[in-house]
Amino acid sequence: MSREARSVLLLLGLAVAGHGARWLLQRPASPPGELLATPPASEDPSRQRARSERLARPLGRGEQVDLNYAPAEEIARLPRIGMSLAKRIVADRVAHGLFRGLADLDRVPGVGPALLGTLADRVRFGGVGAANPAAGEDAANPRISGIYGGPREPVSDRPVDLNSASEADLKALPGIGRARALAILAYRRENGPFAAVSDLGRVPGFSQALVARLAPFLAAK
């Protein structure tokens, strides 16, 4: 093929490419009514309604919430505590361990003397020993203990170190079987040591409520 023929073919190719690019840039927007990708399915409306009704249900007469084990949804049922403050209480519990009484609860931002007075007869502090006068009697409350199923285990004097625990050490913890123990070990291998106990929430299979329940038994050294 001669040089002139190659030049003509090259020019024709450039012209076709230019027209294609112009067509793509000037392509009109999708017409109204065009079908779009199906949005992700939302939560079942009946479950949303049941959850909303539960959150709106005030505490019954004599009913108490265990601030050391209840999830944020249960804590939010307390008077003058919304979901935002309830989540801060749970986050503080995960980061710093169990509340020993009302004095410890005062460390949470948004909690002050007036609110502590309101909560005094509405809350319990399980897992810290009955000798603590601020905690009250540590008898099981059916409404609260039922959240986790079965009685709670006593707090260990020697917490398990997430960064050195073996599979057997982890399986001995309440609520952790072989699958969750192996998940912790796999996360540790892939991501390095845990910086804090709250990092356990990043491990597949560990909800915020479960991490809060395990926090008194764990350390991250």
N, C-alpha and C positions, 0 to 999 in steps of 0.2 A: 504494500500500500504506500502510495506517495505521501510526501510530507504534507501537501495541500489537503489530501483526503483526510489525513489524521487531524489536521487543524479544524476542518469542517465538522468532523464528528465530535471533537472536543467542544466546539462552540455550541453544537446542538445539545450536548449533554448538560452544559452549563445553563443553557436556556431552559431546559426541562426542569432542572433542579431549582432554578429561580422561580418558575411558575408554581412549582409544588410548595415551596416555602411561603410564597405570597398567599396561596390558597389556605394554608394552615393558619397563617396569622390573621387572615380576614374571615375565617370561618365564623358564621353567626352563632350567637349564644343558643343554648338549648331552648326550644320553644316552650311556652307555658304548658303545663300538664305532662311533660315528658317524665316517664318513670325514673325514679332515682333508686339508688341502692337501698335495700331494706334496712332501716335503722335497727340497732341492736334491741333485742327484746327487753322490756322493762320488767321490774319486779311485779309479780302477780298482785293485782289490785286487792284481792281478798287478804293477802298477807300484809300489804301496806295498811289496810284498814284495821286489821287485828293489832298490828304493831302500834298504830296511832292511838287506838283505844286503850292499849295497855299503858302507853306513856302518859295518857291523860288521866288514868285512874289514880285517884289520891290514895294515900296509905290508909288502911283500915285502922280502927281503934286498937291501940296497943301494938300495932305492927311496926317493926323496926327493920332497918336496912343495915346489913353488915358492910361497912365501908372497906373492910380488908379483903372482901371476896366478891362483892356484887359487881356486875358489869355496869357500864355507864348508863345503859337504858334503865336499870333498876334505881341507880342513885338519882337520876333525873326526876324520879317521882317524889323525892323529898321536897318539902316546902321551901320556896325561894331558891331552888337549885334547878337551873335549866340544863339542857344537854351540853352546852359549852363548858359550864363549870364542872359538870359531872365528868366530862372527858379530861379536864385538867386534874381532877382528883385522881382518876385512874392513872394518868400519866405520871403524876407525882408518886403514887404508890408503886408503880413499876420501877421508877428511877431510884427511889430512896427506901423502899421496903414498907412493911406494914406500919400503919398508924397505931401508936400505943394508946392513944386517947384523943380527946378533943384538943389538947394542947398541940399535938402533932398536926392535927388537921389545919390549925391556924397558919401553917407554913405555906399552904396552897394559895396562890394569888386569887383574890376575889373573896376569900373567907375572912371574916372579921368577927369581933366580939358579939355583935348583934346576931349574926347568923349562927354562931356557935350556941348562943342561948336558945335559939329557935330549934336547933337540931339535938339538943342535949338528951331529950327523951325519945328521939326518933331513930337514933343510930346505935350500932354496936360495933365492937372492934374485936372480931374473932381472931384466934391464933396467937394472941400475945400473953395469955395467962390470966387467970381469974384474979390474981393479986392486984392487978392494976385497977384502982378505984374508978378511973375515968372510963374504963372499958366496960364495966358492968359485968353481970354474970355471963359466962360463955356457954350457956346452954344452947342446944341446937334450936334454930328457928326454922320450922318446916317450910315456910315460904322462901327463905333465903338459901338454906342448905340444899333445897331441891334444885337450885340452879345448876349445881355441879353433880348432884346425885350421890347419896351416901355421906357418911360422916367425914369430917375433915381430919387430916393427919396433923400431929403436932409439929411445930417448927423445929427443925434440926439445929443443934448447937454448932454443927460444923457443916456449913452450906457446901454444896457440890460446885466445884469450879468448872464452868463451861469450857474452859480452855485446856483442861487436862483430864476431864472425866472420861472414863471408859464407857463402853456400851452397857456394861453391867451397872455402873454407877448411875447412868442416866435412866435405865429401865426401872431402877428402884424408886425413882421419883413418882409422886402421885400424878396420874393422868398421862404418863409416858410409857408407851409400850415399845416393842422392838422397832416398829416402823419409824416412830418419831425419834427414837434414840439414834438410829442410823441416819436420819435426815440431819440431825445436829452434827454428827461426825462428818457427813458429806459437806455440809456448809462450811465447817471449820477447815476442811482440807482445801476447798476451792476458794475461800475468801479470807483465810487467815483467822487469827484469834478474835473473839468477841471483845469489843471495847466496853460494852455495858450489858447488863442483863436484858435491858429493853431491846437490844439487837436480836434477841431470840424471835421477836415478832417477824423478822425477815425470813425465817426458815419456813418452808412450805409445811402446812399442817398446824401452825401455831397461831391461834387467834389472840386478839388483845386480851380477852378474858382469861384464856389459858395462861398467857404470860404473866398476868397479874396474880393468878393463883400460885404459880410456880416461883415467883420472885423471892418469897421468904426462904426458899430452899436452895437458892442459887447465888453464885458469885461469878465475877469475871475478872480474874487476876492476871 
